[in-house]
Amino acid sequence: MTTNAQLFWWVALPYLALGIFVVGHVWRWRYDQFGWTSRSTQLQERRMLKWGSPLFHYGTFAAIAGHVIGVLIPERWTKAVGIPESAYRWFSAGAGTLAAVLVIGGVVVLATRRLFVPRVRATTPKTDYVTLILLLIIILTGIAPTVGINLFGHGYDYRTTVAPWFRGLFSGSPDVQPIAHAPLIYQIHATAAWAIWALWPFSRLVHAWSYPLWYLWRPYIVYRRRRASSPSEPGTGGRKWRKIGVPY
């Protein structure tokens, strides 16, 4: 039986987070376009950034791709194309572990910059620290079941429990029972994910939507090398030297 607390936590709060996500982005775009940026700190510190940023971004892209396949695509679809569940589980666990290692490495490097480089710390708003904490919770609660349960444990088929609840939120008919009876670590993972969705429009994460697509159809910029030449000497047709006070 579904309780009011379960309906509030697994239906009302996700829809509230989605509403804040959409309305917050519209508000941010209309009233804070100059703040719609990653607020790069490359000028303050470069050595750690050049390692932390690629690790975090590539790992995040891989993790998002894994969530799309595992949560948004039903299990019957992968079985229909000939992928057995056992093969999917091992591939998901291996690829998810690799993605998690990359993301954790990136977050550790970026968080170290924020905390221990004075110039970077001075330009870091409080929302960035909240974002890093939520990301770390999401990463740890995502990698723990991936490695501990699906890779080396007895396995947990989240594709028939958590995934239908998630897809049901977007179809308008969420089934609360699967997520309400899922292991606690999956519940924490989902809750932290909704929290970061609500925080997204008010943090530097908005730069994720700023893809320079117009670069695809902009005209080419032609750069031509020009040989440096010495300035013209007086009396050779170029600029003439003159005494101060003497008109041209």
C-alpha positions in Angstrom: 0.0 0.0 0.0 1.3 3.4 -1.0 1.5 5.9 1.9 1.2 9.7 1.7 4.9 10.0 2.6 5.9 7.8 -0.3 3.7 9.8 -2.7 5.2 13.0 -1.5 8.8 11.8 -1.7 8.7 9.8 -4.9 6.1 11.8 -6.9 5.6 15.3 -5.5 9.3 16.1 -4.9 10.4 14.9 -8.4 7.8 16.9 -10.1 8.7 19.9 -8.0 12.4 19.5 -8.9 11.4 19.2 -12.6 9.3 22.4 -12.4 12.2 24.3 -10.7 14.5 22.9 -13.4 12.4 24.2 -16.3 11.2 27.5 -14.7 14.6 28.2 -13.2 16.3 28.0 -16.6 13.8 30.3 -18.2 14.3 32.8 -15.4 18.1 32.5 -15.6 18.1 33.1 -19.4 15.8 36.1 -19.2 17.4 37.9 -16.3 20.9 36.6 -16.0 22.3 35.9 -19.4 25.7 37.5 -18.5 25.9 34.9 -15.7 25.1 32.0 -18.0 28.7 30.8 -18.1 31.0 28.2 -16.6 32.8 31.0 -14.8 36.1 29.5 -15.8 39.0 29.8 -13.4 41.7 28.9 -15.9 43.4 32.2 -15.3 43.7 31.5 -11.6 45.1 27.9 -12.0 45.7 25.8 -15.1 47.8 22.8 -14.2 45.2 20.9 -12.2 42.3 22.1 -14.4 43.8 20.6 -17.5 43.6 17.1 -15.8 40.5 17.5 -13.7 38.1 19.0 -16.3 38.6 16.3 -19.0 38.3 13.5 -16.5 35.1 14.9 -15.1 33.4 15.8 -18.4 34.3 12.5 -20.3 33.3 10.5 -17.3 30.0 12.4 -17.0 29.2 11.8 -20.6 29.8 8.1 -20.3 27.7 7.9 -17.1 24.8 9.8 -18.8 25.0 7.4 -21.7 24.8 4.5 -19.3 21.8 5.9 -17.5 20.0 6.5 -20.8 20.5 2.8 -21.8 19.8 1.4 -18.4 16.9 3.6 -17.2 15.2 5.1 -20.2 15.4 2.1 -22.5 13.2 -0.8 -21.3 14.7 -4.2 -20.7 12.5 -5.8 -23.3 14.0 -3.6 -26.0 17.6 -4.8 -25.4 16.3 -8.4 -25.3 14.5 -7.8 -28.6 17.9 -7.0 -30.3 19.5 -10.1 -28.9 21.3 -8.7 -25.8 20.7 -11.1 -22.8 20.3 -9.6 -19.4 23.4 -11.3 -18.0 25.6 -9.8 -20.8 24.0 -6.4 -20.3 24.6 -6.6 -16.5 28.3 -7.4 -16.9 28.8 -4.7 -19.6 26.9 -2.2 -17.6 28.9 -2.9 -14.4 32.2 -2.7 -16.2 31.5 0.4 -18.2 29.8 2.1 -15.2 32.8 1.4 -13.0 35.2 2.9 -15.6 32.9 6.0 -15.9 32.7 6.3 -12.2 36.5 6.2 -11.8 36.9 9.0 -14.3 34.2 11.1 -12.7 35.5 10.6 -9.2 39.0 11.5 -10.3 37.8 14.6 -12.0 35.7 15.7 -9.0 38.6 15.1 -6.6 40.9 17.3 -8.7 38.3 20.0 -9.2 37.3 20.0 -5.5 41.0 20.2 -4.5 41.4 23.3 -6.6 38.4 24.9 -5.1 39.5 24.2 -1.5 43.2 24.6 -1.6 44.1 27.1 -4.3 43.5 30.5 -2.7 42.8 32.4 -6.0 40.3 29.7 -7.1 38.7 29.6 -3.7 38.2 33.4 -3.6 36.1 33.2 -6.9 34.0 30.2 -5.8 30.3 30.8 -4.8 28.6 28.7 -2.2 26.4 27.0 -4.8 29.5 25.4 -6.3 30.3 23.7 -3.0 26.7 22.4 -2.7 26.9 21.2 -6.3 30.2 19.3 -5.7 28.8 17.7 -2.6 25.6 16.5 -4.4 27.7 15.2 -7.3 29.9 13.3 -4.9 26.9 11.7 -3.2 25.4 10.8 -6.6 28.7 9.3 -7.8 29.4 7.3 -4.6 25.8 6.0 -4.4 26.0 5.1 -8.1 29.3 3.3 -8.0 28.7 1.3 -4.8 25.7 -0.7 -6.1 27.4 -1.0 -9.6 30.5 -2.6 -8.1 29.3 -4.1 -4.9 25.9 -5.5 -6.0 25.9 -5.9 -9.8 29.6 -6.7 -10.5 30.7 -8.7 -7.4 27.4 -9.3 -5.7 24.2 -11.1 -6.3 22.8 -8.4 -8.6 19.8 -6.2 -8.4 17.6 -5.7 -11.5 17.0 -1.9 -11.3 15.7 -2.0 -14.8 12.5 -3.7 -13.7 12.1 -1.6 -10.4 13.7 1.8 -10.4 13.6 2.4 -14.1 9.8 2.0 -14.6 9.2 4.5 -11.7 11.5 7.0 -13.4 10.0 6.6 -16.8 6.5 6.8 -15.3 7.2 10.3 -14.0 7.5 11.5 -17.6 4.5 9.6 -18.8 2.3 10.9 -16.0 1.8 7.5 -14.3 4.6 6.8 -11.8 4.6 3.6 -9.9 5.8 4.3 -6.4 6.1 0.8 -5.1 9.3 -0.2 -7.0 11.3 2.7 -5.8 9.8 2.7 -2.3 11.0 -0.9 -1.8 14.3 -0.5 -3.6 17.5 -0.7 -1.5 18.3 2.4 0.4 21.4 3.3 -1.6 19.2 3.5 -4.8 16.8 5.8 -3.0 19.6 8.1 -1.8 21.0 8.1 -5.4 17.6 9.1 -6.8 17.0 11.8 -4.2 20.4 13.4 -4.7 19.7 13.4 -8.5 16.4 15.3 -8.1 18.2 17.7 -5.7 20.8 18.6 -8.3 18.1 19.0 -10.9 16.5 21.6 -8.8 19.9 23.3 -8.1 21.0 23.1 -11.8 19.5 26.5 -13.1 21.1 28.4 -10.2 24.6 27.0 -10.6 27.4 27.0 -13.2 25.9 23.7 -14.6 23.8 25.8 -16.9 26.8 26.1 -19.2 26.1 22.5 -20.2 23.3 23.8 -22.5 25.5 26.4 -24.2 26.8 24.4 -27.1 28.2 26.6 -29.9 26.1 25.1 -32.6 26.2 28.2 -34.7 29.9 27.4 -35.3 28.6 24.8 -37.8 27.2 27.3 -40.2 29.2 30.5 -39.5 31.4 31.8 -42.3 35.0 30.9 -42.3 37.5 33.2 -40.7 40.5 33.5 -42.9 43.8 34.3 -41.2 46.6 35.6 -43.5 50.2 35.9 -42.5 51.7 39.4 -43.1 55.4 39.8 -43.3 56.6 42.4 -40.8 58.2 45.4 -42.4 60.3 48.3 -40.9 58.6 51.7 -40.7 59.1 54.1 -43.5 62.0 56.6 -43.2 61.4 60.3 -43.4 61.5 61.5 -47.0 60.6 58.2 -48.6 56.9 58.8 -49.1 55.8 57.4 -45.7 55.3 59.3 -42.5 57.3 62.5 -42.3 59.1 63.7 -39.2 58.5 67.2 -38.3 59.5 69.6 -35.5 57.1 70.3 -32.7 54.9 73.3 -33.5 55.5 73.1 -37.3 52.3 72.4 -39.2 52.0 69.7 -41.8 
